[in-house]
Amino acid sequence: MLRTSTATATRTLSGPQVLFEYHCWESKDSADAELWRHTHQAVDVLYQLDNPDQVMYRVRFGDGLEYDVFEDELMDSPAGYERP
């Protein structure tokens, strides 16, 4: 279980994995294009980053890619997806 906290809310991400949805520029030309191609996949949350400005986590995708993602990009179920 992973508890996350922001200035507005505290929530719990449960289960061995959580789901990731990319929330930035969706383009093959994006600096994060590799991350965009991994949207709507399950991830293992490795740890919370030490970032005083925003809550972020280091995650690992099923293919082994590790990346830093924002808290609002992690969710418990597909019902939380903002994009199809």
C-alpha positions, 0 to 999 in steps of 0.5 A, spaced: 500 500 500 502 506 498 499 513 501 500 519 497 499 526 500 498 533 497 496 539 500 489 538 498 488 531 499 491 524 501 489 518 498 492 510 498 494 506 492 493 499 493 495 493 490 502 490 488 501 495 482 498 501 480 496 504 473 499 509 470 496 514 465 501 520 461 498 527 462 503 531 458 504 532 451 502 526 447 507 526 441 512 522 438 517 529 438 515 529 446 522 529 450 517 524 454 515 520 448 517 513 451 513 515 457 507 516 453 508 510 449 507 506 456 500 510 458 495 505 461 500 500 463 501 497 470 507 500 474 511 498 480 512 504 485 519 503 487 519 510 491 517 517 492 522 522 490 525 527 494 522 533 490 519 539 494 515 542 489 511 536 486 509 529 489 513 524 484 515 517 484 520 513 481 516 507 477 518 501 473 514 498 467 513 491 465 518 491 460 523 494 465 523 501 463 524 506 470 521 513 470 519 519 474 512 520 474 507 525 477 502 523 483 496 525 479 499 520 473 498 514 478 491 511 479 488 504 482 483 503 476 482 504 469 476 508 472 481 514 474 483 515 466 482 522 463 484 519 456 481 514 452 
